[in-house]
Amino acid sequence: MDLKNKIVSVVGLGKTGIATANFLSFRGARVSIMDNKSQEQLSGLAEELLPAVEVSYQNCTPLPGSELVVISPGVSKNAGFLQNSREKGTEIISEIELASRFNTSSLIGITGTNGKSTCTSLIGEILKEAGKNIQVGGNLGTPFISLLNEKNVDYRVLEISSFQMEATKSFHPKVSIILNITPDHLDRHESFEKYAAIKEKIFENQTETDFLILNQDDYITRGLGKNCTANKIFFSTKNVLTNGVYVKNEKIVGCLKNLEVEILELSSLSRGLRWQSENVLPAVATALLLDISLEAIQKVLRTFPGLEHRLEWVCNQDGVDFVNDSKGTNIGSVCKSLNTFNQPIILIAGGRDKNIDFSKIKNILEKKVKHLILIGETKEKFRSILNGDLDYEESDSLDEAVRLAKIKAEKGDVVLLSPACASFDMFEDYIDRGNQFKSIVKTLEG
């Protein structure tokens, strides 16, 4: 792709937009970057741009003469301010798509509604332990485009969100993984069907030399890829498989290339993975397909610390476990988290609505939750589906909610923060919410 003197508009002056604009400018493109926020709001970020990049504030409309438009993940390809570009036939792509056109390393792409970050990080650690030169990025933190400066990389392991996948065309992973698909981000994607269709784009360019790893236990993902020629591999926590990785007799077992091998007992998983076997299995499958040694796989599974804010054990107080699952921002994630525990659960939930139907979690709330404490803007929406069938109360702050949970909890219980909602009504982001939860819990000790 020749960028010399190409007129390019980059929409979105965030971490990804800055990395994209600098990448394009360094390679000779004439780059403008625009954002709907003010110069005052973005002055610190704009300082990271190369001098040749022009900046437009409080405006997201690409320049009229643009030959290419690259959108950041937070920008929908169907946004109204892109209408003129669409009508002119100007190519509109995502940063992921742009980076893939310059990538020269094998790609491992992980998508799904829940568990992406854990699975992505785990694969990266296993490959690193095996001596591979790897990079990890995408939605996880470092933009894909920022990884391209390093040469001689064996594998780039990328967490891919639906926002990033939306405007891709030629993205082509060697290994693609779809962990699960449950309703999320419907405020942007309009319908579950459209959201699911975007997830399927991860394998649309794969061929018979590639691998597609799917969740056998998820009724949507197990039926995907019927027209894809990639080798299909499955994983399951419930069923024995003839071609995949599964749990049998409390052990992780791989059955690939006509060879069955026991990987590890579930009880030997690190504390950070003990509650996330569903995310462990596709990572193991990837490693086996890439001929990674059993020793490297086992070592990482025993020592991996887990990720912050995803089923993160905080502490035990008076026999009560406090668990931070602030990254559980949709009902699918919360359902998985609730099903993880056999103990009675005091659940703290609520936040900003993502246009999701909460009625779908009523049954599991009644089955698994001993007491529910509601916070945030969705309190009324939760209340409307409960109809007095569950013991619950409401709180105006996270601090109060944690203290109420402590009062309700008895020895052997779990206090779980798993909000099923976005965080932006009360917090900067899910990280801020999780960190505040941990800090409040620590103040209760003693």
BASEPA-451632 format. One line per field, with one value per residue (C-alpha): x, y, z; residue in one letter. Coordinates in Angstrom, 3 decimals, always signed. Layout:
# residues N
xx <- X ...;
yy <- Y ...;
zz <- Z ...;
r <- A ...;
# end
This chain:
# residues 446
xx <- +0.000 +1.677 +1.100 +3.397 +1.462 -1.835 -4.413 -5.692 -8.159 -7.943 -11.086 -10.637 -7.807 -7.232 -4.469 -5.299 -5.881 -2.551 -0.667 -2.420 -1.788 +1.910 +2.278 +0.750 +2.689 +6.019 +5.397 +4.765 +1.002 -0.581 -2.490 -5.237 -6.760 -10.086 -12.147 -15.402 -13.749 -12.240 -8.580 -8.531 -9.724 -7.207 -4.151 -2.086 -2.805 -2.165 +1.386 +2.158 +1.493 +4.267 +4.642 +3.319 -0.077 -2.815 -5.427 -9.086 -11.061 -14.802 -15.297 -15.267 -15.957 -13.084 -11.466 -13.338 -10.280 -9.502 -8.388 -8.599 -10.388 -9.164 -11.536 -10.700 -12.545 -14.927 -16.162 -18.880 -18.423 -22.113 -21.681 -23.514 -20.370 -18.947 -21.896 -20.152 -17.131 -19.372 -21.239 -17.966 -16.748 -13.803 -12.393 -13.205 -11.222 -10.276 -6.806 -6.819 -7.378 -4.665 -2.146 -2.983 -1.998 +1.541 +1.863 +4.447 +4.075 +1.631 -1.459 -3.490 -6.818 -9.080 -12.616 -15.850 -18.029 -16.218 -12.794 -10.782 -8.168 -7.423 -7.163 -5.018 -2.609 -2.400 -1.526 +1.131 +2.703 +2.724 +4.404 +6.898 +7.725 +8.358 +10.977 +8.943 +9.390 +5.853 +3.879 +0.527 -1.870 -5.015 -7.968 -5.900 -3.810 -1.179 -2.729 -1.888 -0.443 +2.099 +3.474 +4.636 +7.911 +9.488 +10.842 +11.353 +8.268 +7.065 +3.488 +1.356 -1.419 -4.338 -7.488 -10.081 -13.306 -16.415 -15.663 -12.293 -13.632 -16.453 -14.419 -12.067 -11.722 -8.521 -7.676 -6.334 -5.232 -3.344 -5.363 -8.722 -10.642 -14.261 -14.806 -18.541 -21.203 -23.797 -25.621 -23.333 -22.818 -26.313 -26.391 -23.941 -24.652 -28.464 -29.241 -27.724 -27.720 -25.565 -23.241 -22.774 -22.173 -19.310 -17.647 -17.716 -15.545 -12.498 -12.426 -13.805 -10.339 -8.981 -7.983 -7.330 -3.865 -5.375 -7.166 -10.558 -11.104 -14.728 -16.592 -18.571 -20.559 -21.870 -24.862 -24.038 -20.297 -20.376 -22.342 -20.093 -17.723 -19.722 -18.359 -14.901 -12.168 -9.949 -9.383 -12.059 -11.057 -13.441 -13.140 -15.564 -15.827 -18.782 -18.180 -15.427 -14.313 -12.688 -10.988 -10.314 -9.470 -11.853 -12.260 -12.559 -12.430 -11.293 -8.371 -7.628 -7.247 -6.202 -7.221 -5.580 -3.777 -5.103 -3.230 -4.842 -2.770 -3.519 -2.409 -3.073 -5.476 -7.842 -6.739 -3.199 -4.220 -2.963 -5.359 -5.717 -7.022 -8.873 -12.201 -11.560 -11.166 -13.301 -10.646 -7.787 -8.941 -8.647 -5.221 -4.119 -5.574 -3.626 -0.392 -0.868 -1.655 +1.564 +3.565 +4.422 +5.925 +3.771 +6.302 +5.888 +2.093 +2.018 +4.434 +2.356 -0.952 +0.474 +1.886 -0.226 -1.390 -4.618 -5.803 -7.016 -10.773 -11.683 -12.709 -9.845 -9.678 -9.155 -9.063 -10.870 -12.352 -13.934 -14.425 -15.945 -14.222 -14.304 -13.974 -13.487 -15.128 -15.495 -14.783 -18.060 -19.929 -22.597 -25.055 -23.134 -20.075 -22.056 -23.776 -20.403 -19.061 -22.078 -21.821 -18.201 -19.074 -20.748 -20.943 -23.792 -23.178 -23.826 -23.763 -23.105 -24.428 -25.547 -24.153 -24.790 -27.184 -25.849 -29.345 -29.330 -32.359 -31.809 -34.750 -32.479 -30.494 -33.414 -33.374 -29.677 -29.959 -32.686 -30.663 -27.194 -27.552 -28.265 -28.579 -28.377 -27.175 -27.940 -25.925 -25.863 -28.303 -29.786 -31.241 -34.772 -34.272 -33.070 -35.934 -38.467 -37.399 -37.112 -40.755 -39.886 -38.705 -35.163 -33.765 -32.202 -31.491 -30.221 -27.230 -26.157 -22.440 -20.031 -18.653 -22.063 -22.770 -19.612 -20.414 -23.970 -22.565 -20.222 -23.170 -25.167 -22.284 -21.720 -18.754 -18.452 -20.144 -18.693 -19.089 -18.873 -18.681 -19.887 -21.925 -23.386 -23.201 -20.798 -19.108 -19.340 -22.236 -20.154 -16.552 -13.921 -13.975 -14.188 -10.607 -11.469 -14.557 -12.539 -9.768 -12.267 -13.894 -10.554 -9.663 -13.016 -12.693 -9.232 -10.662 -13.012 -10.160 -9.645;
yy <- +0.000 +3.212 +6.058 +8.672 +11.970 +10.141 +12.429 +10.616 +11.624 +9.906 +10.211 +10.067 +11.695 +9.000 +6.470 +4.522 +7.634 +9.163 +5.942 +5.689 +9.300 +9.061 +5.773 +7.300 +10.565 +8.801 +6.927 +10.055 +10.462 +13.903 +13.331 +15.216 +14.011 +15.209 +14.806 +16.226 +17.312 +20.753 +21.736 +22.306 +18.757 +17.195 +19.450 +16.880 +14.135 +16.360 +16.963 +13.316 +13.831 +14.264 +17.901 +17.271 +16.008 +18.631 +18.657 +19.664 +20.042 +19.887 +18.308 +14.684 +15.186 +13.928 +16.428 +16.666 +15.592 +12.537 +9.470 +7.264 +7.552 +5.585 +5.440 +4.771 +1.995 +4.449 +5.660 +3.728 +3.294 +4.226 +7.597 +10.493 +12.603 +9.898 +10.113 +12.320 +10.011 +6.991 +8.672 +9.584 +6.006 +6.955 +3.873 +3.843 +1.353 +0.672 +0.894 -2.919 -3.126 -0.581 -2.395 -5.770 -4.440 -3.783 -6.772 -9.432 -11.745 -14.555 -13.240 -14.806 -13.010 -13.440 -12.099 -12.793 -10.995 -12.074 -13.411 -11.877 -10.151 -13.188 -15.541 -13.094 -12.502 -16.207 -17.140 -14.446 -15.766 -19.362 -18.435 -16.243 -19.084 -21.291 -18.834 -17.238 -13.575 -12.305 -9.102 -8.719 -5.865 -4.752 -3.973 -5.174 -2.009 -1.384 -0.586 -3.107 -0.290 +0.493 -3.053 -2.906 -1.094 -4.234 -6.710 -10.481 -11.138 -14.744 -14.034 -10.994 -11.913 -9.508 -8.989 -7.813 -6.053 -5.677 -1.943 -2.728 -5.494 -3.380 -1.709 -4.540 -6.095 -8.138 -8.914 -12.484 -14.326 -17.614 -18.620 -17.022 -17.652 -16.833 -17.369 -16.684 -14.321 -12.804 -9.454 -6.443 -2.968 -2.979 +0.768 +0.924 -2.193 -1.838 -5.563 -8.777 -10.197 -7.338 -7.609 -11.367 -10.890 -8.502 -11.109 -13.581 -11.268 -12.538 -15.689 -14.456 -14.404 -17.613 -20.529 -24.253 -23.572 -21.614 -22.554 -21.446 -22.213 -22.173 -22.661 -25.908 -24.934 -21.706 -22.485 -19.597 -20.057 -23.828 -23.389 -20.743 -21.107 -23.515 -21.906 -21.260 -23.596 -23.167 -26.171 -25.982 -26.808 -26.764 -26.386 -27.409 -27.508 -29.907 -32.445 -34.788 -33.819 -35.767 -32.641 -30.071 -29.288 -30.137 -30.882 -34.514 -35.803 -32.382 -32.392 -30.373 -32.763 -32.073 -34.258 -32.865 -34.391 -37.821 -37.578 -37.305 -35.762 -34.731 -31.160 -30.307 -30.881 -27.969 -27.864 -27.062 -23.883 -20.643 -18.708 -16.190 -18.926 -21.161 -19.551 -19.119 -22.563 -21.554 -18.990 -21.406 -24.091 -22.062 -20.822 -24.428 -25.369 -22.558 -23.650 -27.279 -26.317 -24.280 -27.218 -25.512 -27.877 -29.326 -28.076 -24.449 -24.727 -26.285 -23.792 -20.803 -22.374 -22.916 -19.412 -16.991 -14.261 -13.439 -9.979 -7.161 -6.583 -9.985 -12.406 -10.953 -12.300 -9.345 -10.905 -13.073 -11.384 -13.466 -16.346 -14.135 -13.876 -10.460 -10.687 -7.815 -8.478 -4.846 -5.805 -7.742 -5.064 -7.209 -9.896 -12.717 -11.927 -11.751 -15.073 -16.746 -15.185 -16.231 -19.800 -19.920 -20.058 -22.753 -20.513 -18.081 -14.750 -11.174 -9.382 -5.678 -4.710 -1.719 +1.252 +2.844 +1.063 -0.461 -1.126 -4.739 -6.791 -7.519 -9.929 -12.643 -12.812 -12.953 -16.756 -16.983 -14.152 -16.057 -19.266 -18.006 -14.706 -14.623 -10.836 -8.157 -4.595 -2.174 +0.926 +3.410 +4.553 +1.126 +0.607 +1.188 -1.071 -3.897 -3.274 -3.617 -7.185 -8.383 -7.893 -8.572 -12.109 -11.516 -10.068 -6.770 -3.213 -0.050 +2.151 +5.591 +4.844 +1.952 +2.575 +2.126 -0.912 -2.699 -1.995 -3.259 -6.399 -6.922 -6.756 -9.298 -11.716 -14.787 -17.127 -19.062 -16.365 -14.430 -10.671 -10.148 -6.859 -7.801 -4.853 -6.041 -2.397 +0.282 +2.367 +5.888 +7.067 +6.995 +6.242 +7.120 +3.558 -0.057 +0.164 +3.085 +1.210 -1.921 -0.024 +1.823 -1.480 -2.934 +0.155 +0.118 -3.583 -2.978 -0.345 -3.008 -5.248 -5.476;
zz <- +0.000 -1.199 +1.267 -0.293 -0.586 -0.049 +1.596 +4.663 +7.378 +10.749 +12.868 +16.639 +18.571 +21.161 +21.697 +18.537 +16.426 +17.416 +16.661 +13.295 +12.294 +13.192 +11.310 +8.183 +8.418 +8.938 +5.690 +3.689 +3.803 +4.150 +7.356 +9.134 +12.393 +13.716 +16.891 +18.237 +21.501 +22.026 +21.763 +25.513 +26.146 +23.772 +24.040 +25.949 +23.437 +20.433 +21.650 +20.838 +17.121 +14.558 +13.424 +9.916 +11.183 +11.000 +13.765 +13.573 +16.814 +17.464 +14.062 +12.913 +9.215 +7.019 +4.664 +1.336 -0.658 +1.471 -0.467 +2.621 +5.969 +8.982 +11.943 +15.570 +17.459 +19.094 +15.698 +13.885 +10.148 +9.855 +11.614 +9.996 +9.607 +7.300 +4.915 +2.339 +2.314 +1.789 -1.064 -2.789 -2.503 -0.295 +1.393 +5.125 +7.185 +10.792 +12.332 +12.516 +8.772 +8.012 +10.201 +8.666 +5.225 +6.506 +8.836 +7.999 +11.027 +11.778 +13.523 +16.303 +16.676 +19.692 +19.776 +21.626 +24.097 +27.259 +28.216 +25.364 +27.503 +29.656 +26.673 +24.698 +27.578 +28.358 +24.777 +24.753 +27.960 +26.729 +23.441 +25.267 +27.674 +24.644 +23.383 +20.613 +19.739 +20.267 +20.650 +22.368 +21.643 +19.889 +22.109 +25.075 +25.208 +22.517 +19.125 +16.400 +14.278 +17.031 +16.963 +13.364 +14.045 +15.500 +12.977 +13.071 +15.213 +15.207 +16.303 +16.996 +19.427 +19.152 +21.158 +18.656 +19.615 +17.499 +17.236 +15.643 +13.412 +12.003 +9.244 +8.238 +4.782 +4.486 +8.138 +8.101 +11.269 +11.143 +14.214 +14.977 +18.184 +18.982 +22.688 +22.929 +21.607 +23.916 +23.691 +24.132 +22.658 +21.191 +21.705 +18.780 +16.716 +16.847 +17.037 +18.330 +14.798 +13.496 +16.489 +15.952 +12.224 +12.951 +15.173 +12.269 +10.173 +12.063 +9.926 +6.597 +4.946 +6.456 +4.243 +4.600 +6.077 +9.015 +12.236 +13.558 +17.258 +18.459 +21.736 +21.556 +24.664 +23.132 +20.913 +18.575 +18.128 +17.619 +14.405 +12.880 +9.957 +7.840 +4.671 +6.079 +4.818 +7.884 +10.147 +12.849 +16.399 +19.366 +23.111 +25.846 +29.610 +29.347 +26.581 +25.418 +21.918 +19.097 +17.748 +20.397 +24.008 +26.827 +30.528 +31.588 +35.152 +36.376 +33.940 +30.807 +27.881 +24.306 +21.384 +18.256 +15.297 +16.365 +19.643 +23.091 +25.856 +29.442 +30.003 +33.654 +36.512 +37.073 +40.704 +39.529 +37.695 +39.196 +41.415 +38.587 +36.255 +38.703 +37.841 +34.120 +32.594 +29.608 +28.663 +29.338 +26.875 +23.635 +24.750 +25.234 +21.839 +20.181 +21.825 +20.790 +17.201 +17.085 +18.485 +21.771 +24.334 +27.088 +29.641 +28.542 +28.597 +32.055 +33.579 +32.488 +33.540 +37.024 +37.434 +35.368 +37.777 +35.966 +34.964 +37.122 +37.254 +35.775 +38.527 +40.539 +44.079 +46.416 +49.875 +52.386 +55.434 +58.175 +55.747 +53.013 +49.614 +47.934 +44.132 +41.687 +38.307 +37.259 +33.647 +33.642 +31.709 +30.023 +31.043 +29.367 +31.435 +34.661 +33.937 +33.458 +36.635 +38.691 +37.405 +38.505 +42.194 +44.231 +47.306 +48.069 +46.319 +47.376 +44.010 +43.449 +40.010 +37.990 +36.071 +32.699 +30.348 +27.105 +25.750 +26.939 +28.015 +31.714 +31.892 +30.478 +33.720 +36.133 +36.395 +37.168 +39.686 +41.498 +41.379 +42.315 +44.179 +47.881 +47.974 +45.265 +45.785 +42.931 +42.049 +39.192 +36.533 +35.855 +39.342 +38.079 +35.066 +37.320 +39.722 +36.909 +36.135 +39.729 +40.743 +44.363 +43.559 +44.832 +48.043 +47.001 +48.085 +46.431 +47.135 +45.964 +46.146 +45.731 +49.194 +50.752 +48.560 +49.708 +53.341 +52.907 +51.262 +54.205 +56.611 +54.592 +54.026 +56.165 +56.366 +53.100 +50.987 +48.041 +47.640 +43.894 +42.008 +38.511 +37.272 +33.909 +32.846 +31.684 +34.354 +33.009 +35.162 +38.360 +37.335 +34.736 +33.418 +34.594 +35.879 +38.132 +39.352 +40.121 +41.860 +44.030 +44.950 +46.022 +48.033 +49.843 +50.619 +52.102 +54.458 +55.882 +56.980 +60.705;
r <- M D L K N K I V S V V G L G K T G I A T A N F L S F R G A R V S I M D N K S Q E Q L S G L A E E L L P A V E V S Y Q N C T P L P G S E L V V I S P G V S K N A G F L Q N S R E K G T E I I S E I E L A S R F N T S S L I G I T G T N G K S T C T S L I G E I L K E A G K N I Q V G G N L G T P F I S L L N E K N V D Y R V L E I S S F Q M E A T K S F H P K V S I I L N I T P D H L D R H E S F E K Y A A I K E K I F E N Q T E T D F L I L N Q D D Y I T R G L G K N C T A N K I F F S T K N V L T N G V Y V K N E K I V G C L K N L E V E I L E L S S L S R G L R W Q S E N V L P A V A T A L L L D I S L E A I Q K V L R T F P G L E H R L E W V C N Q D G V D F V N D S K G T N I G S V C K S L N T F N Q P I I L I A G G R D K N I D F S K I K N I L E K K V K H L I L I G E T K E K F R S I L N G D L D Y E E S D S L D E A V R L A K I K A E K G D V V L L S P A C A S F D M F E D Y I D R G N Q F K S I V K T L E G;
# end
